[in-house]
Amino acid sequence: GNSVTQMEGPVTLSEEAFLTINCTYTATGYPSLFWYVQYPGEGLQLLLKATKADDKGSNKGFEATYRKETTSFHLEKGSVQVSDSAVYFCALRANAGGTSYGKLTFGQGTILTVHP
Amino acid sequence: DVKVTQSSRYLVKRTGEKVFLECVQDMDHENMFWYRQDPGLGLRLIYFSYDVKMKEKGDIPEGYSVSREKKERFSLILESASTNQTSMYLCASRLLGQGELFGYTFGSGTRLTVV
């Protein structure tokens, strides 16, 4: 079946540091890939997405590139802010047929804390 | 903006009680989902519904059931609550065929504690 694996957390950084959160996946066919963010006390919000190989999703200074050869979708940001402190989830959505169609499969989540 | 509203933010229930978690969305979305969120496990799909009166089991349906009598409302039912169902429950919805563009819209969650 489909699965998503994220790097172990929590991640603690100082403001303006570089961020990488690793995400790898297992899926049949060509899934779409997503990063969601959950701020304290809130539900999940879509951060960025990529729907085919080599696509780069970007939003709010975050980027992730869909790498089919390494089945990865790592999240990066060049300079984090305190306001980026949240839980980040990598997810995939199967795109073609089967019982998994339309459903999101999530990774474990990575807690990011950014200190001033 | 699409809004997904979960009726309770916090709930405390006793073992063996029948528990109803309600979710309402206001944008005529066909698809609705119930996930539970646990530390280290991420989000796991309990049930989903493609449309009114339709339901499909997700990855962890045991101990749960759902009801979708109206398009805007998707209810999760714990038939006999147990302590291992203590968790954060998240409802989500999406417009059929638009998941690629807009992703899913999530509610703020219901934190359920079963004592």
Interface residues (C-beta under 8 A of the other chain):
Chain A: V4 Q6 S32 F34 Y36 G41 E42 G43 L44 Q45 L46 K49 T51 F89 R93 G102 K103 L104 T105 F106 G107 Q108 G109
Chain B: V4 N31 F33 Y35 Q37 P39 G40 L41 G42 L43 R44 L45 F48 Y50 G58 L90 A92 G99 E100 F102 G103 Y104 F106 G107 S108 G109
